[in-house]
């Protein structure tokens, strides 16, 4: 039987996984790839896991915990066998189809890393597995050791069958001791039956007297209730008078009084707050007005200058520009003054020199010098006239400029002061406008605060009106006009209420009640006794109670003695001497029967023990037999480190080639994996009688070192060559590498992607 195809469309987080397993398929993926989820999906399809809740919780608890609320899965597994192909899930689970118990699947065909050691020895399933190993390795059906234990349990014997023990609560041994004890008591009880009858007669007489006393006491109780009712009625009348006086004060209430006090205090607080806020409001209003007027004044000054900028300043700048041009022209002319003067003096000196030479030598050079000097004098004169004209123009321009300033009401003394006047005016205009804007912004902020303050004052006034309205409501409700009047009437009302409460306490104590409702209820109950004839006699009442107490004390003693005898009789179900004799014969007969059962149980247990020893011997012969025996497989897996496996006292032992042996519990975790895998293979060979089937392995060899791991994988490969199908689910990279190395030998490697990538 082989798995031909696995299709998972949707299973919890797993989607779109399609595998066609070969003889040996390694499914490799990391811890987030859904490897275990894929195996669970295959098991769910094959064995209807979610539909078999009880079995799954017992055999596959991790599955039951993981997939309790899974949506409808979309998984199909195609399995081929002798009857052909079958698609799972189908009408019947796979274990039902091939007649293989689900418990075997749990520990044989499906092997997880956490389940390598079958089940815990502490669990109840361990003995069941011992029976499976015995039954299937020996061929002898039934758990013989369990049968032997049940035989001993049945009769309460020790495991060696020597005597009754305390097994199951010493049930049988206690029963024997109890019956022997009963025999001793039965003889002692035979003389106490007459005493029992005397006590019964006396008890009846005391009960009659008790009834008479109770009837008389009941009459006295009714008379007492009559007296209580009359006195309570009188006290209640006084209470009603006080309540009528309380009604005169109308709706006065302590809560209203406190509320009145709070309201008046709140009004005073609001008035103080309003006064303070109004002072702040008026101060803020004055400051805001001052700042706005200052800003307006600064803005007007800036606007006035801007107006001058448009009307007057252009003319002033024009005149200043003309003066600057004349000044530049004068500076340009003045640059030639030294050269012209020097030329004049040089030419004059030359003329004088030529004159001297002419006189001395009588030459015409004087005439030439004279001409040159004349030309230089004319040039100097013309330069002087030019400078004079420029100065005249400058003086005229300055005079006009100063006159213009006088027209506009300003006084300047020179050109520099005029220019300074322009610069200062423009600078002041800019500063005034900037200051005005800054003050306006500040005033806007303060106005917002001012308006907010006004809103606060308005809300305070509204609140004040509401509080005053509440005070008016309290006046109308209470009917008083002032707090002092309220206080006076409330004090008087308090005194009346204190009297009422004192009167209530007296009434409640008198009728033993907790509140007014209980009082009236009890008073109504007492009303039925108001017409009882006679008067209550307290002395007579006390005498009757004393006599009743004495009668009851005597009766209790009689009842106690009577009950002791009845307990002794009831212990054995007896009331007469005939019943006592019958009980004695029955006990003797039961004791003889138990002794016979004990002897028969010891004999039966001895026979079963011999069968169990024969079964263990047969198991050991099979373990060490053919090439498919546990010893042969274990020797191969451990590479000859161990030479055999055998069974002894419900424990698997291993043997070394040297002949030494020890329990498997002492093996390392890796060797235990090999041993328990060996037992699984031996069981499978035995159970399937040569049939080949698939193995689903979920990393069963994680504790093994690399060398052991390869030996185990090689043994699985040998199994696949013999016709077994191996599906190996792993996160171990070494297993994946081994699969790649053996791909030519039919080993295929299937990768599972990460679920969350």
C-alpha positions in Angstrom: 0.0 0.0 0.0 1.5 3.3 -1.1 0.7 7.0 -1.2 0.6 8.1 -4.9 -0.3 11.7 -4.6 -0.9 14.5 -2.0 -2.8 17.6 -2.9 -3.3 20.4 -0.4 -5.3 23.3 -1.7 -6.0 24.8 1.7 -5.3 23.5 5.2 -5.1 26.1 8.0 -2.1 28.3 6.8 -0.9 25.8 4.2 -1.9 26.4 0.6 -1.1 24.9 -2.9 1.1 22.0 -1.9 1.3 19.1 -4.4 3.5 16.1 -3.9 3.8 12.7 -5.8 5.9 10.7 -3.3 8.5 8.2 -4.6 9.7 5.1 -2.8 11.7 7.4 -0.5 10.7 11.0 -0.3 12.3 13.6 1.9 10.1 16.7 2.6 12.5 19.4 3.7 11.5 22.8 5.1 12.4 25.2 8.0 10.4 25.6 11.2 8.0 28.1 9.5 7.4 26.1 6.3 4.3 24.1 7.5 6.1 20.7 7.5 4.3 19.4 10.5 1.0 21.0 9.3 1.4 19.1 6.0 1.8 15.8 7.9 -1.3 16.7 10.0 -3.2 17.4 6.8 -2.3 13.9 5.4 -3.3 12.3 8.7 -6.5 14.2 8.8 -7.4 13.1 5.3 -6.4 9.4 5.8 -7.9 8.9 9.3 -10.7 11.5 9.6 -8.9 13.1 12.6 -11.3 16.0 13.3 -14.4 13.7 13.0 -13.0 11.3 15.7 -12.5 13.8 18.6 -12.3 11.3 21.4 -9.7 9.0 19.8 -7.7 12.0 18.5 -7.5 13.6 21.9 -6.2 10.3 23.4 -3.7 9.4 20.7 -2.9 12.7 19.0 -3.3 15.4 21.6 -1.1 17.9 19.8 -3.3 17.6 16.7 -6.5 18.2 18.8 -5.0 21.3 20.4 -3.7 22.8 17.1 -6.7 22.5 14.9 -9.8 22.7 17.1 -11.5 25.5 15.0 -10.0 24.9 11.5 -12.2 25.8 8.6 -13.2 23.0 6.2 -9.9 21.7 4.7 -9.3 21.1 1.0 -7.0 18.1 1.1 -6.9 14.8 -0.9 -4.5 11.9 -0.6 -4.5 9.1 -3.3 -3.5 5.7 -1.9 -3.0 2.6 -4.0 -3.4 -1.0 -2.7 -4.5 -4.4 -3.6 -8.0 -3.2 -4.2 -6.8 -0.4 -6.5 -6.6 3.3 -5.9 -8.7 5.1 -3.3 -8.9 8.9 -2.7 -9.0 10.0 1.0 -10.9 11.4 2.8 -13.5 8.7 1.8 -16.5 7.0 3.4 -14.2 5.1 5.8 -10.9 6.0 7.3 -7.8 4.1 6.3 -7.5 2.1 9.5 -11.0 0.8 9.1 -10.3 -0.2 5.4 -7.3 -2.3 6.2 -8.4 -3.4 9.7 -5.4 -1.9 11.6 -6.0 -0.4 15.0 -5.6 3.4 15.2 -3.3 2.8 18.3 -0.9 1.0 15.9 -0.8 4.0 13.5 -0.1 6.2 16.5 3.2 4.5 17.3 4.2 2.4 14.3 3.3 3.9 10.9 3.3 7.6 12.1 6.5 8.4 14.1 7.2 11.9 15.4 10.4 13.1 17.1 8.6 13.7 20.3 7.0 10.2 20.2 10.1 8.1 19.5 9.9 6.5 23.0 6.3 5.2 22.4 4.5 6.6 25.4 5.6 7.6 28.9 6.1 4.8 31.4 4.0 6.8 33.8 1.0 6.8 31.5 -1.7 4.1 31.6 -0.9 3.3 27.9 2.5 1.9 28.7 1.1 -1.5 29.9 -1.1 -1.6 26.8 2.1 -1.3 24.7 3.8 -4.0 26.6 0.8 -6.2 25.8 1.0 -5.2 22.1 4.7 -6.1 22.1 4.1 -9.4 23.8 1.0 -10.3 21.7 2.5 -9.5 18.4 6.0 -10.7 18.9 4.9 -14.0 20.6 1.6 -14.7 18.9 0.0 -15.4 22.3 -3.1 -13.2 22.6 -4.1 -11.3 25.8 -2.1 -9.5 28.4 -1.3 -12.4 30.7 0.5 -10.3 33.3 -2.6 -8.0 33.4 -4.8 -11.0 33.8 -2.7 -12.3 36.7 -2.8 -8.9 38.3 -6.6 -8.7 37.9 -6.9 -12.2 39.6 -5.0 -11.0 42.6 -6.9 -7.7 42.6 -10.2 -9.6 42.6 -9.4 -11.4 45.8 -7.1 -8.8 47.3 -3.9 -10.8 47.3 -0.3 -9.6 47.1 1.6 -10.1 43.8 3.0 -13.3 45.2 -0.5 -14.5 46.2 0.5 -15.1 49.9 -2.1 -13.2 51.8 -4.8 -10.6 51.7 -3.3 -7.1 51.5 -4.4 -3.5 51.4 -4.9 -3.5 47.6 -8.0 -1.5 46.6 -8.5 -0.1 50.0 -8.0 -3.4 51.9 -11.4 -4.2 50.6 -11.5 -8.0 51.1 -9.3 -8.1 54.2 -11.4 -5.4 55.8 -14.5 -7.3 54.9 -13.2 -10.4 56.7 -12.2 -8.5 59.8 -15.6 -6.7 59.8 -17.5 -10.0 59.6 -15.5 -11.5 62.4 -16.1 -8.4 64.5 -19.8 -8.6 63.8 -19.9 -12.2 65.1 -18.5 -11.0 68.4 -21.0 -8.2 68.7 -24.0 -10.3 67.8 -23.6 -12.5 70.9 -23.2 -9.3 73.1 -26.4 -7.7 71.7 -28.8 -10.6 72.4 -29.4 -9.5 76.1 -30.1 -5.8 75.2 -33.4 -6.2 73.3 -35.6 -6.1 76.5 -33.8 -2.9 77.7 -34.6 -1.4 74.3 -38.4 -2.0 74.8 -38.4 -0.4 78.3 -36.7 2.7 77.0 -39.2 3.0 74.1 -42.1 3.0 76.7 -40.5 5.6 78.8 -39.7 7.8 75.8 -43.4 7.8 74.8 -44.6 8.8 78.3 -42.1 11.8 78.3 -43.2 12.8 74.9 -46.9 13.0 76.1 -46.0 15.2 79.0 -43.9 17.4 76.8 -46.9 17.9 74.5 -49.1 19.1 77.4 -46.5 21.5 78.6 -46.0 22.9 75.1 -49.8 23.5 74.8 -49.9 25.5 78.1 -46.8 27.4 77.1 -48.3 28.3 73.8 -51.4 29.8 75.6 -49.0 31.9 77.8 -47.2 33.0 74.7 -50.4 34.2 73.1 -51.3 36.1 76.3 -47.9 37.7 76.3 -48.3 38.7 72.6 -51.7 40.3 73.6 -50.0 42.4 76.2 -47.2 43.3 73.8 -49.6 44.4 71.1 -51.5 46.7 73.5 -48.4 48.4 74.7 -46.9 48.7 71.2 -50.2 50.3 70.0 -50.0 52.9 72.7 -46.4 53.7 71.9 -47.3 54.0 68.2 -50.0 56.6 69.0 -47.3 58.8 70.6 -45.1 58.3 67.5 -47.9 59.4 65.2 -48.4 62.6 67.2 -44.7 63.5 66.8 -45.0 62.8 63.0 -48.0 65.2 62.8 -45.8 67.8 64.5 -43.0 67.2 62.0 -45.4 67.9 59.1 -45.9 71.4 60.4 -42.5 72.3 59.2 -43.3 71.5 55.6 -40.5 70.7 53.2 -37.6 71.7 55.4 -34.6 69.5 54.8 -31.0 69.4 56.0 -29.8 69.0 52.4 -31.7 72.1 51.3 -30.2 73.9 54.3 -26.7 73.0 53.3 -27.6 73.8 49.7 -28.9 77.2 50.7 -25.6 77.9 52.6 -23.6 76.8 49.5 -25.7 78.9 47.2 -25.3 82.1 49.3 -21.5 81.4 49.6 -21.4 80.9 45.8 -23.3 84.1 45.2 -20.8 86.0 47.4 -17.9 84.3 45.6 -19.3 85.2 42.2 -19.9 88.8 43.2 -16.3 89.1 44.3 -15.1 87.5 41.1 -17.3 89.8 39.0 -15.9 92.9 40.8 -12.4 91.8 40.2 -13.1 91.0 36.6 -14.8 94.4 36.0 -11.8 96.2 37.4 -9.6 94.2 35.1 -12.0 94.9 32.2 -12.0 98.7 32.8 -8.2 98.7 33.1 -7.8 96.7 30.0 -10.2 98.9 28.1 -8.2 102.1 29.1 -4.9 100.5 28.2 -6.3 99.3 24.8 -7.7 102.7 24.0 -4.3 104.3 24.9 -2.4 102.0 22.6 -4.8 102.4 19.7 -4.6 106.2 20.0 -0.8 106.0 20.1 -0.8 103.7 17.0 -3.2 106.1 15.2 -1.0 109.1 16.0 2.2 107.3 14.8 0.4 106.2 11.6 -0.8 109.8 11.0 2.8 111.1 11.4 4.0 108.4 8.9 1.2 109.4 6.5 2.0 113.1 6.9 5.6 112.4 5.8 4.4 110.2 2.9 2.2 113.1 1.8 5.3 115.4 2.0 7.2 112.8 0.0 4.7 113.2 -2.8 4.2 117.0 -2.7 7.4 118.7 -1.3 10.3 116.2 -1.2 10.5 115.9 -5.0 11.1 119.7 -5.3 13.7 119.6 -2.5 15.5 116.7 -4.0 15.5 118.6 -7.4 17.1 121.7 -5.8 19.6 119.5 -3.9 20.4 117.7 -7.1 21.1 121.0 -8.9 23.4 122.1 -6.0 25.3 118.8 -6.2 25.8 119.3 -9.9 27.2 122.9 -9.4 29.4 121.6 -6.6 30.8 118.9 -8.9 31.3 121.5 -11.7 33.1 123.8 -9.2 35.3 120.9 -8.1 36.2 120.1 -11.7 37.2 123.8 -12.4 39.1 124.1 -9.2 41.4 121.2 -10.3 42.9 123.5 -13.1 43.6 126.5 -10.8 47.1 125.5 -9.7 48.2 124.8 -13.3 46.7 128.1 -14.7 48.4 130.1 -11.9 51.7 128.3 -12.5 51.5 129.0 -16.3 50.8 132.7 -15.6 53.8 133.1 -13.3 56.1 131.1 -15.6 55.1 133.2 -18.6 55.5 136.4 -16.7 59.0 135.3 -15.6 59.9 134.4 -19.2 58.7 137.8 -20.4 60.8 139.5 -17.7 63.8 137.3 -18.7 63.3 138.1 -22.4 62.9 141.8 -21.5 66.3 141.8 -19.7 68.0 140.0 -22.5 66.4 142.4 -25.1 67.8 145.4 -23.1 71.2 144.0 -22.8 71.4 142.6 -26.3 68.7 144.5 -28.0 66.8 141.4 -29.3 63.1 141.0 -30.1 62.6 138.2 -27.4 60.8 140.6 -25.2 58.0 140.9 -27.6 57.5 137.1 -27.6 57.6 136.9 -23.7 55.1 139.7 -23.5 52.7 137.9 -25.8 53.0 134.7 -23.8 52.5 136.5 -20.5 49.5 138.3 -22.0 47.9 135.0 -23.1 48.5 133.5 -19.6 46.9 136.5 -18.0 43.8 136.3 -20.2 43.4 132.6 -19.4 43.8 133.2 -15.6 41.1 135.9 -15.9 38.7 133.7 -17.8 39.2 130.9 -15.1 38.4 133.5 -12.4 35.3 134.5 -14.2 34.1 130.9 -14.5 34.7 130.2 -10.8 32.8 133.3 -9.9 29.9 132.4 -12.1 29.6 128.9 -10.5 29.7 130.4 -7.0 27.1 132.8 -7.9 24.8 130.0 -9.2 25.4 128.0 -6.0 24.6 130.9 -3.8 21.4 131.5 -5.8 20.4 127.8 -5.6 21.1 127.7 -1.8 19.0 130.8 -1.3 16.1 129.3 -3.2 16.4 126.1 -1.2 16.4 127.8 2.1 13.5 130.0 1.0 11.6 126.8 0.0 12.2 125.3 3.5 10.9 128.5 5.1 7.7 128.2 3.0 7.0 124.8 4.4 7.8 125.9 8.0 11.2 124.3 8.3 14.5 126.1 9.1 17.8 124.8 7.7 21.2 126.6 7.6 23.2 124.6 5.0 22.8 121.9 2.4 24.0 119.1 4.7 21.3 120.0 7.2 18.7 119.9 4.4 19.9 116.4 3.4 19.9 115.3 7.0 16.3 116.7 7.3 15.2 114.4 4.4 17.0 111.3 5.9 15.6 111.9 9.3 12.1 112.4 8.0 12.1 109.2 6.0 13.7 107.3 8.9 11.1 108.6 11.3 8.3 107.8 8.9 9.4 104.2 8.6 9.9 103.8 12.3 6.5 105.4 13.1 4.7 103.1 10.6 6.5 100.1 12.0 5.7 101.1 15.6 2.1 101.8 14.7 1.7 98.4 13.1 3.4 96.6 16.1 1.1 98.5 18.5 -1.9 97.7 16.4 -1.0 93.9 16.5 -0.4 94.1 20.2 -3.7 95.9 20.6 -5.5 93.2 18.5 -4.2 90.5 20.8 -5.2 92.5 23.8 -8.6 93.2 22.3 -9.1 89.4 21.9 -8.2 89.0 25.5 -10.4 91.9 26.3 -13.3 90.4 24.5 -12.6 87.0 26.1 -12.6 88.8 29.5 -16.0 90.3 28.5 -17.3 86.9 27.6 -16.1 85.6 31.0 -17.9 88.5 32.8 -21.1 87.7 30.8 -20.9 84.0 31.6 -20.3 84.9 35.3 -23.4 87.1 35.2 -25.4 84.3 33.6 -24.1 81.9 36.3 -24.9 84.5 39.0 -28.5 84.7 37.7 -28.8 81.0 37.6 -27.5 80.7 41.2 -29.9 83.5 42.3 -32.7 81.6 40.5 -31.8 78.5 42.4 -31.9 80.4 45.7 -35.4 81.7 44.7 -36.4 78.1 44.1 -35.2 77.1 47.5 -37.2 80.0 49.1 -40.4 78.8 47.3 -39.7 75.2 48.2 -39.1 75.8 51.9 -41.4 78.7 52.4 -38.8 80.7 54.3 -37.4 84.1 53.2 -33.9 84.1 54.8 -31.1 81.8 55.8 -31.5 82.7 59.5 -35.2 81.9 59.5 -34.4 78.6 57.7 -31.7 77.8 60.4 -34.1 78.5 63.2 -36.9 76.3 61.9 -34.5 73.5 60.9 -33.2 73.4 64.5 -36.7 73.0 65.8 -37.5 70.3 63.2 -34.3 68.5 64.1 -35.4 68.3 67.8 -38.7 66.8 66.7 -37.0 64.3 64.5 -34.7 63.3 67.3 -37.7 62.6 69.5 -39.3 60.5 66.6 -36.1 58.5 66.2 -35.8 57.9 69.9 -39.5 56.8 70.0 -38.8 54.5 67.0 -35.8 52.9 68.7 -38.0 52.1 71.7 -40.7 50.6 69.5 -38.2 48.5 67.5 -36.5 47.2 70.6 -39.8 46.4 72.2 -40.9 44.3 69.2 -37.3 43.2 68.3 -37.4 44.7 64.8 -34.9 46.6 62.7 -37.0 49.1 60.8 -40.5 50.6 60.5 -41.7 48.1 57.9 -40.7 45.1 60.1 -42.4 46.9 63.1 -45.8 47.2 61.3 -45.5 43.7 59.9 -44.9 42.3 63.4 -47.6 44.5 64.9 -50.1 43.2 62.3 -49.0 39.6 63.2 -49.7 40.4 66.9 -53.1 41.8 66.2 -54.7 38.3 66.1 -53.9 37.9 69.8 -55.8 41.1 71.0 -59.0 39.1 71.7 -57.4 36.2 73.6 -59.2 35.7 77.0 -57.2 36.0 80.2 -54.1 37.8 81.4 -50.5 36.9 81.0 -48.9 35.3 84.2 -45.1 35.7 84.0 -44.5 33.5 87.1 -46.6 30.6 85.7 -44.8 31.0 82.4 -41.4 30.6 84.0 -42.5 27.5 86.0 -43.8 25.8 82.8 -40.5 26.5 81.0 -38.5 25.0 83.9 -40.6 21.9 83.9 -40.4 21.6 80.1 -36.6 21.9 80.3 -36.4 19.1 82.9 -38.7 16.8 80.8 -36.7 17.4 77.7 -33.5 16.7 79.5 -34.8 13.4 80.8 -36.2 12.6 77.4 -32.9 13.4 75.7 -31.1 10.9 78.0 -33.7 8.2 77.2 -33.4 8.9 73.5 -29.7 8.8 73.7 -29.7 5.4 75.3 -32.4 4.2 72.9 -30.4 5.5 69.9 -27.2 3.8 71.1 -29.1 0.5 71.2 -30.7 1.2 67.8 -27.3 2.0 66.3 -25.9 -1.4 67.5 -29.0 -3.2 66.1 -29.0 -1.1 62.9 -25.4 -1.9 62.3 -26.4 -5.5 61.7 -30.0 -4.8 60.5 -31.4 -6.5 63.7 -34.4 -5.9 65.9 -35.1 -9.5 67.3 -33.2 -12.5 68.5 -34.3 -14.5 65.4 -32.8 -11.9 63.1 -29.6 -12.1 65.2 -29.3 -15.9 64.7 -29.9 -15.7 61.0 -27.2 -12.9 60.6 -24.7 -15.1 62.5 -25.2 -18.1 60.2 -24.9 -15.8 57.1 -21.5 -14.4 58.3 -20.0 -17.8 59.0 -21.0 -19.0 55.5 -19.5 -15.9 53.8 -16.2 -16.4 55.6 -15.9 -19.9 54.4 -16.7 -18.8 50.8 -13.9 -16.2 50.9 -11.3 -18.6 52.0 -12.2 -21.0 49.1 -12.0 -18.1 46.6 -8.5 -17.2 47.9 -7.2 -20.7 47.3 -8.8 -20.8 43.8 -7.3 -17.4 42.9 -3.8 -18.5 44.0 -4.0 -21.5 41.8 -5.3 -19.6 38.8 -2.7 -16.9 39.2 0.0 -19.5 39.3 -1.2 -21.0 36.0 -1.3 -17.6 34.3 2.1 -16.7 35.6 3.5 -19.9 34.0 1.8 -18.8 30.7 3.3 -15.3 31.0 6.8 -16.8 31.5 6.3 -19.0 28.4 5.2 -15.9 26.5 8.3 -13.9 27.5 10.5 -16.8 26.5 8.8 -16.9 23.1 9.3 -13.2 22.7 13.0 -13.5 23.3 13.3 -16.4 20.8 11.6 -14.2 18.2 13.7 -11.1 19.1 16.8 -13.1 18.4 15.6 -15.1 15.4 15.4 -14.2 11.7 17.0 -11.4 9.7 13.9 -9.3 10.4 14.2 -9.8 14.2 14.8 -6.9 16.6 18.3 -8.2 17.5 19.4 -8.4 13.8 18.0 -4.9 13.0 19.5 -3.3 16.1 22.9 -4.8 15.4 22.8 -3.4 11.9 21.7 0.1 13.0 24.3 0.3 15.7 27.1 -1.0 13.4 27.7 -3.9 15.7 28.0 -1.9 18.9 25.2 -4.1 20.3 24.6 -7.7 19.5 21.1 -8.4 20.7 17.8 -7.3 22.3 15.8 -9.4 24.7 12.8 -9.1 27.1 12.9 -9.4 30.8 10.4 -8.4 33.6 8.4 -6.0 31.4 11.6 -4.2 30.3 13.6 -4.2 27.0 17.3 -5.1 27.6 20.2 -4.7 25.2 23.3 -6.9 25.0 26.9 -6.1 23.9 29.1 -8.5 21.9 31.1 -9.0 25.2 27.9 -10.6 26.7 27.1 -7.8 29.1 23.5 -6.6 29.2 21.6 -3.7 30.8 18.1 -2.1 30.7 17.4 0.2 27.7 16.6 3.1 30.1 20.4 3.5 30.5 21.0 4.1 26.8 21.7 7.5 25.4 18.9 9.4 23.7 20.3 8.7 20.2 20.7 4.9 20.9 17.1 4.8 22.4 15.9 6.2 19.1 17.6 3.4 17.3 16.3 0.8 19.7 12.6 1.9 19.6 12.8 2.2 15.8 14.1 -1.3 15.8 11.1 -2.5 17.8 8.8 -0.7 15.5 10.3 -2.4 12.4 10.1 -5.8 14.1 6.5 -5.2 15.1 5.6 -4.0 11.6 7.2 -7.2 10.0 5.2 -9.3 12.5 1.9 -7.4 12.1 1.9 -7.0 8.4 3.1 -10.6 7.6 5.1 -9.6 4.7 2.8 -6.8 3.4 4.5 -3.5 2.5 3.1 -0.1 3.5 4.2 3.5 3.9 5.9 5.0 6.9 5.2 8.7 7.8 8.3 10.0 9.8 8.5 13.5 11.3 12.1 14.0 12.2 12.3 10.8 14.4 16.1 10.8 14.5 16.9 14.4 15.6 18.8 13.2 18.8 21.1 11.0 16.7 24.7 12.1 15.8 25.6 12.4 12.1 27.0 8.8 11.9 23.9 7.2 13.5 21.7 9.4 11.4 23.2 8.1 8.2 23.0 4.5 9.4 19.3 5.0 10.2 18.7 6.7 6.8 20.5 3.8 5.1 18.3 1.3 6.9 15.2 3.3 5.7 16.6 3.2 2.2 17.0 -0.6 2.5 13.4 -0.8 3.6 12.3 1.2 0.5 14.2 -1.2 -1.7 12.3 -4.0 -0.1 9.0 -2.4 -1.1 8.3 0.0 1.8 7.4 3.6 1.0 9.1 6.2 3.2 7.9 9.9 3.6 10.4 11.6 5.8 9.5 15.2 7.0 12.5 17.1 8.3 14.1 20.4 9.2 17.6 18.8 9.3 19.9 20.0 6.5 22.0 16.8 6.9 19.0 14.7 5.9 18.4 17.0 2.9 22.0 16.7 1.8 21.8 12.9 2.2 18.8 12.8 0.0 20.6 14.8 -2.7 23.5 12.3 -2.5 21.2 9.4 -3.0 18.9 10.8 -5.7 20.2 8.2 -8.2 19.0 5.5 -5.8 15.4 6.7 -5.9 15.5 9.2 -3.1 13.6 12.4 -4.0 13.8 15.8 -2.2 10.7 18.0 -1.9 11.3 21.6 -0.6 8.5 23.4 1.3 8.7 27.2 1.1 8.4 29.5 4.1 4.8 30.2 5.0 5.3 33.9 5.7 7.5 35.0 2.8 
